Amino acid sequence: MRVILGVALVALLLGSCGNSDDQGELEILTGSPPAALTQLDLGEARLKSRHYMQWNLRVRSLARKSVQLKARLEEPVPSGVRVELTRAEPILGGTTADMRLALWTADEVGSFQGELVLYSDDLPGWSYRYRYSGTVVDRADEGRHLQVSPLGVDVGQSDWGEEHPFQVVLASVGTEAVTIRKWLYESPNRLKLEGVDAPVRIEPGEEWVLKGVLVAPRRSGAFREGLKIVSDADRSPERLLWFGGKVPANYALLPARLVIPGTYPDKEPRYRVKVTAREGLAPFRVARLSGHERFFEVESLGSPEPSAFRQLELRMRKDAPLGRHEIKVQLHLDPGGEILEWPIEVRIVGAIQPVPDSINFGRAKAGTPLSVKIRLVSFSGRPFEVKAVTARHGYFSAEPKRTGGGWEVEVRPAPNLKLKTPYRDLLEIETDDPDVPRVVVEAYLELVP
């Protein structure tokens, strides 16, 4: 028997135990937990049809760093009881994450109990505790009941076209026989099953072993194949199993994603990426880059001679547009012509900072009066003058004005714009500041009839 806990039962979850330090803590947002220890009753489970409780958790981090949530069982642990926390990716500070928690019943006849703890090595003063209990009995469930184990197969990393044998055990755990009527799957070339041409009848207390082979695709990346088992079982007559793995990429990028939380373009910072070929591949070279032109100059593509390892260096342009940007740099390799994608997330700031640091007029009807004021703030503390403001493509007009606290630039769409979409331009604000002679702001507009 499988029990899924909804929001009502999650509301029974225990409140946070222990005192977190000044690093922050985690909050469980699903439900309103009481302050006392919570009793989680797993109920009665059949010995040959173990069940588990499962529920979704939404967790918010109040920490100032990335936090990894984990789950463990306190000793002593009853035989067979185990816990699993899935989709538990690191939680960034100030964000929320959704994950799933499952707890399996014991595998021996009799009552069992214990404690389950949510915790994080990154927050040693924080924990979340539950008290669980249940009973295992040695008798069959009335009717036709099918138990499938495992519910999926993950072969992990695999070579192109590699074949992975597997076995899935189907057991009749009720008082009547179960008949498997159909096996539904999309690709017989990827999922090769044995003995499924005719219906399969499984008598009470007996098992039937499904044997098969999973064939990895001839391409890089994660893959999975689904198998639906259709039976005459009283509950859940259709079971969906997933088989999958991952074919490693031919080339690895380090870092796989570059995150720059804040940088000054006038300092021309440099950033590096390493490219490594998978073992057995021919040596390569990086012929060129694309997608970087507005933000970076290419300092080095490495040696022109082919190699299994490359280190590239990019230098930020002084006129890189301020604001937050998501960039996808393409690395064009030779020989073979393969193109790798390197995502970069960057926030570009300056000693003279525009507020806002980008303008998005969004969708607007032609002729609608639009304007946005940009305030220029100096973080150096010294006064400065705005000499000129120009739009690189002429799609916008800008008028700088001195204010009591500095400078303000009012931006409007150019009056001669037609119904052409979208309009994207860079506003270049020239100053007399020796360190920040130019501030660049991106502006966007889409005109509609």
RAZIGI-V857699 format. One record per residue. N is the residue number from 1. RES is the residue in three letters. SS is DSSP state (h for helix, s for strand, l for the rest). PHI is phi in whole degrees, -180 to 180 (none if undefined). BURIAL is 1 if it has 9 or more other C-alpha atoms within 8 Angstrom, else 0. Layout:
n=(N	N)
res=(RES	RES)
ss=(SS	SS)
phi=(PHI	PHI)
burial=(BURIAL	BURIAL)
//
This chain:
n=(1	2	3	4	5	6	7	8	9	10	11	12	13	14	15	16	17	18	19	20	21	22	23	24	25	26	27	28	29	30	31	32	33	34	35	36	37	38	39	40	41	42	43	44	45	46	47	48	49	50	51	52	53	54	55	56	57	58	59	60	61	62	63	64	65	66	67	68	69	70	71	72	73	74	75	76	77	78	79	80	81	82	83	84	85	86	87	88	89	90	91	92	93	94	95	96	97	98	99	100	101	102	103	104	105	106	107	108	109	110	111	112	113	114	115	116	117	118	119	120	121	122	123	124	125	126	127	128	129	130	131	132	133	134	135	136	137	138	139	140	141	142	143	144	145	146	147	148	149	150	151	152	153	154	155	156	157	158	159	160	161	162	163	164	165	166	167	168	169	170	171	172	173	174	175	176	177	178	179	180	181	182	183	184	185	186	187	188	189	190	191	192	193	194	195	196	197	198	199	200	201	202	203	204	205	206	207	208	209	210	211	212	213	214	215	216	217	218	219	220	221	222	223	224	225	226	227	228	229	230	231	232	233	234	235	236	237	238	239	240	241	242	243	244	245	246	247	248	249	250	251	252	253	254	255	256	257	258	259	260	261	262	263	264	265	266	267	268	269	270	271	272	273	274	275	276	277	278	279	280	281	282	283	284	285	286	287	288	289	290	291	292	293	294	295	296	297	298	299	300	301	302	303	304	305	306	307	308	309	310	311	312	313	314	315	316	317	318	319	320	321	322	323	324	325	326	327	328	329	330	331	332	333	334	335	336	337	338	339	340	341	342	343	344	345	346	347	348	349	350	351	352	353	354	355	356	357	358	359	360	361	362	363	364	365	366	367	368	369	370	371	372	373	374	375	376	377	378	379	380	381	382	383	384	385	386	387	388	389	390	391	392	393	394	395	396	397	398	399	400	401	402	403	404	405	406	407	408	409	410	411	412	413	414	415	416	417	418	419	420	421	422	423	424	425	426	427	428	429	430	431	432	433	434	435	436	437	438	439	440	441	442	443	444	445	446	447	448	449)
res=(MET	ARG	VAL	ILE	LEU	GLY	VAL	ALA	LEU	VAL	ALA	LEU	LEU	LEU	GLY	SER	CYS	GLY	ASN	SER	ASP	ASP	GLN	GLY	GLU	LEU	GLU	ILE	LEU	THR	GLY	SER	PRO	PRO	ALA	ALA	LEU	THR	GLN	LEU	ASP	LEU	GLY	GLU	ALA	ARG	LEU	LYS	SER	ARG	HIS	TYR	MET	GLN	TRP	ASN	LEU	ARG	VAL	ARG	SER	LEU	ALA	ARG	LYS	SER	VAL	GLN	LEU	LYS	ALA	ARG	LEU	GLU	GLU	PRO	VAL	PRO	SER	GLY	VAL	ARG	VAL	GLU	LEU	THR	ARG	ALA	GLU	PRO	ILE	LEU	GLY	GLY	THR	THR	ALA	ASP	MET	ARG	LEU	ALA	LEU	TRP	THR	ALA	ASP	GLU	VAL	GLY	SER	PHE	GLN	GLY	GLU	LEU	VAL	LEU	TYR	SER	ASP	ASP	LEU	PRO	GLY	TRP	SER	TYR	ARG	TYR	ARG	TYR	SER	GLY	THR	VAL	VAL	ASP	ARG	ALA	ASP	GLU	GLY	ARG	HIS	LEU	GLN	VAL	SER	PRO	LEU	GLY	VAL	ASP	VAL	GLY	GLN	SER	ASP	TRP	GLY	GLU	GLU	HIS	PRO	PHE	GLN	VAL	VAL	LEU	ALA	SER	VAL	GLY	THR	GLU	ALA	VAL	THR	ILE	ARG	LYS	TRP	LEU	TYR	GLU	SER	PRO	ASN	ARG	LEU	LYS	LEU	GLU	GLY	VAL	ASP	ALA	PRO	VAL	ARG	ILE	GLU	PRO	GLY	GLU	GLU	TRP	VAL	LEU	LYS	GLY	VAL	LEU	VAL	ALA	PRO	ARG	ARG	SER	GLY	ALA	PHE	ARG	GLU	GLY	LEU	LYS	ILE	VAL	SER	ASP	ALA	ASP	ARG	SER	PRO	GLU	ARG	LEU	LEU	TRP	PHE	GLY	GLY	LYS	VAL	PRO	ALA	ASN	TYR	ALA	LEU	LEU	PRO	ALA	ARG	LEU	VAL	ILE	PRO	GLY	THR	TYR	PRO	ASP	LYS	GLU	PRO	ARG	TYR	ARG	VAL	LYS	VAL	THR	ALA	ARG	GLU	GLY	LEU	ALA	PRO	PHE	ARG	VAL	ALA	ARG	LEU	SER	GLY	HIS	GLU	ARG	PHE	PHE	GLU	VAL	GLU	SER	LEU	GLY	SER	PRO	GLU	PRO	SER	ALA	PHE	ARG	GLN	LEU	GLU	LEU	ARG	MET	ARG	LYS	ASP	ALA	PRO	LEU	GLY	ARG	HIS	GLU	ILE	LYS	VAL	GLN	LEU	HIS	LEU	ASP	PRO	GLY	GLY	GLU	ILE	LEU	GLU	TRP	PRO	ILE	GLU	VAL	ARG	ILE	VAL	GLY	ALA	ILE	GLN	PRO	VAL	PRO	ASP	SER	ILE	ASN	PHE	GLY	ARG	ALA	LYS	ALA	GLY	THR	PRO	LEU	SER	VAL	LYS	ILE	ARG	LEU	VAL	SER	PHE	SER	GLY	ARG	PRO	PHE	GLU	VAL	LYS	ALA	VAL	THR	ALA	ARG	HIS	GLY	TYR	PHE	SER	ALA	GLU	PRO	LYS	ARG	THR	GLY	GLY	GLY	TRP	GLU	VAL	GLU	VAL	ARG	PRO	ALA	PRO	ASN	LEU	LYS	LEU	LYS	THR	PRO	TYR	ARG	ASP	LEU	LEU	GLU	ILE	GLU	THR	ASP	ASP	PRO	ASP	VAL	PRO	ARG	VAL	VAL	VAL	GLU	ALA	TYR	LEU	GLU	LEU	VAL	PRO)
ss=(l	l	s	s	l	l	h	h	h	h	l	l	l	l	l	s	s	l	l	l	l	l	l	l	l	s	s	s	l	l	l	l	l	l	l	l	l	l	s	s	s	s	s	s	s	s	l	l	s	l	l	s	s	s	s	s	s	s	s	s	s	l	l	l	l	l	s	l	l	s	s	s	s	l	l	l	l	l	l	l	l	l	s	s	s	s	l	l	l	l	s	l	l	l	l	s	s	s	s	s	s	s	s	s	l	l	l	l	l	s	s	s	s	s	s	s	s	s	s	l	l	l	l	l	l	l	s	s	s	s	s	s	s	s	s	s	s	l	l	l	s	l	l	l	l	s	s	s	s	l	l	s	s	s	s	s	s	s	l	l	l	l	s	s	s	s	s	s	s	s	s	s	l	s	l	l	l	s	s	s	s	s	s	s	l	l	l	l	l	l	s	s	s	l	l	l	l	l	l	s	s	s	l	l	l	l	s	s	s	s	s	s	s	s	s	l	l	l	l	l	s	s	s	s	s	s	s	s	s	s	s	l	l	l	l	l	l	s	s	s	s	s	s	s	s	s	s	l	l	l	s	s	s	s	l	l	s	s	s	s	s	s	s	s	h	h	h	l	l	s	s	s	s	s	s	s	s	l	l	l	l	l	l	s	s	s	s	s	s	s	l	l	l	l	l	s	s	s	s	s	l	l	l	l	l	l	s	l	s	s	s	s	s	s	s	s	l	l	l	l	l	l	s	s	s	s	s	s	s	s	s	s	s	s	l	l	l	l	s	s	s	s	s	s	s	s	s	s	s	l	l	s	s	s	s	l	l	s	s	s	s	s	s	s	s	l	l	l	l	l	l	s	s	s	s	s	s	s	l	l	l	l	l	l	l	s	s	s	s	s	s	l	l	l	l	s	s	s	s	s	s	s	s	l	l	s	s	s	s	s	s	s	s	l	l	l	l	l	l	l	l	l	s	s	s	s	s	s	s	s	s	l	l	l	l	l	l	s	s	s	s	s	s	s	s	s	s	s	l)
phi=(none	-118	-117	-105	-89	-95	-64	-62	-76	-63	-62	-83	-61	-75	-72	-67	-108	83	-110	-77	-86	-74	-80	105	-156	-115	-122	-90	-87	-80	92	-123	-68	-78	-84	-86	-65	-92	-95	-102	-95	-82	72	-102	-122	-78	-59	-95	-140	-58	-123	-141	-102	-144	-152	-92	-118	-112	-117	-111	-98	-104	-81	-104	-153	-70	-127	-105	-86	-133	-134	-147	-108	-75	-73	-78	-103	-58	-57	90	-71	-149	-125	-141	-116	-107	57	-88	-77	-56	-100	-72	-58	81	-118	-115	-143	-105	-148	-129	-117	-131	-131	-92	-76	-71	-113	-127	-65	124	-84	-147	-161	174	-125	-115	-128	-94	-155	-146	-65	-80	-128	-62	-93	-119	-157	-138	-122	-134	-108	-118	-158	-176	-139	-112	-120	-104	-152	-79	-78	-66	102	-99	-137	-111	-113	-120	-149	-80	-87	179	-131	-111	-87	72	-76	-143	-78	-58	71	-69	-101	-123	-66	-148	-136	-126	-95	-110	-125	-91	-108	-102	-96	-127	-68	-114	-113	-85	-90	-144	-125	-113	-156	-86	-120	-68	-80	-97	-124	-106	-108	-109	69	-114	-75	-128	-58	-116	-107	-117	-74	-56	82	-101	-125	-133	-102	-86	-109	-165	-134	-101	-107	-71	-71	-95	-158	-80	113	-73	-144	-159	-129	-103	-130	-103	-101	-106	-132	-103	-61	-67	-116	50	-67	-114	-118	-108	-111	-118	-123	-169	180	-146	-93	-62	-68	-64	-132	-111	-108	-133	-75	-66	-143	-97	-116	-114	-67	-177	-151	-101	-66	-67	-83	50	-64	-114	-135	-121	-136	-106	-121	-124	-85	-65	-57	99	-81	-68	-58	-140	-140	-90	-74	-166	-119	-146	87	-106	-57	-74	-118	-133	-104	-84	-85	-156	-106	85	-64	-72	-82	-59	-154	-87	-144	-135	-128	-104	-133	-116	-119	-69	-73	-66	-98	-59	-66	-69	115	-97	-139	-113	-114	-122	-91	-99	-104	-96	-98	-143	-83	104	71	-72	-117	-100	-111	-116	-78	-129	-113	-138	-118	-103	-126	-143	-63	-107	-108	-81	-130	-75	-91	-157	-123	-129	-73	71	-94	-146	-73	-60	90	-71	-68	-133	-161	-136	-102	-104	-100	-100	-116	-97	-92	-83	89	-95	-70	-149	-117	-94	-86	-166	-133	-133	-95	-57	-107	78	-79	-135	-114	-141	-127	-83	-138	-78	-121	-61	-104	148	-130	-136	-121	-96	-113	-134	-64	-63	-69	-97	-71	-100	-79	-118	-134	-89	-105	-128	-143	-116	-90	-102	-102	-92	-126	-98	-72	-66	-88	-127	-71	-146	-117	-114	-124	-88	-128	-139	-152	-125	-94	-128	-62)
burial=(0	0	0	0	1	0	0	0	0	1	1	1	1	1	1	1	0	0	0	1	0	0	0	1	1	1	1	1	1	1	1	0	1	1	0	0	1	1	0	0	0	1	0	0	1	1	1	0	1	1	1	1	1	1	1	1	1	1	1	1	1	1	1	0	0	1	1	1	1	1	1	1	1	1	0	0	0	1	0	1	1	0	1	0	1	0	0	1	0	0	1	1	1	1	1	1	1	1	1	1	1	1	1	1	1	1	1	0	1	0	0	1	1	1	1	1	1	1	1	1	0	0	1	0	0	1	1	1	1	1	1	1	1	1	1	1	1	0	0	1	1	0	0	1	1	1	1	1	0	0	0	0	1	0	1	0	0	1	0	1	0	1	0	0	0	1	0	1	1	1	1	1	1	1	1	1	1	1	1	1	1	0	1	0	1	0	0	0	0	1	1	1	1	0	0	0	0	0	1	0	0	1	1	1	0	1	1	0	0	1	1	1	1	1	1	1	1	0	0	1	0	0	1	0	1	1	1	1	1	1	1	1	1	0	0	0	1	0	0	1	1	1	1	1	1	1	1	1	0	0	1	1	1	0	0	0	1	1	0	1	0	0	1	1	1	1	0	1	1	0	0	0	1	1	1	1	1	1	0	0	0	0	0	1	1	1	1	0	1	1	1	1	0	0	1	1	1	1	0	0	1	1	0	0	0	0	0	1	0	1	1	1	1	1	1	1	1	0	1	1	1	1	1	0	0	0	1	1	1	1	1	1	1	1	0	0	0	0	0	1	0	1	1	1	1	1	1	1	1	1	1	1	1	1	1	0	1	1	1	0	1	0	0	1	0	1	0	0	0	0	0	0	0	1	1	1	1	1	0	0	0	0	0	0	0	1	0	0	1	1	1	0	0	1	1	1	1	1	0	1	0	0	0	0	0	1	1	1	1	1	1	1	1	1	0	0	0	0	0	0	0	0	1	1	1	1	1	1	1	1	1	1	0	0	0	1	1	1	1	1	1	1	1	1	1	1	1	0	0)
//
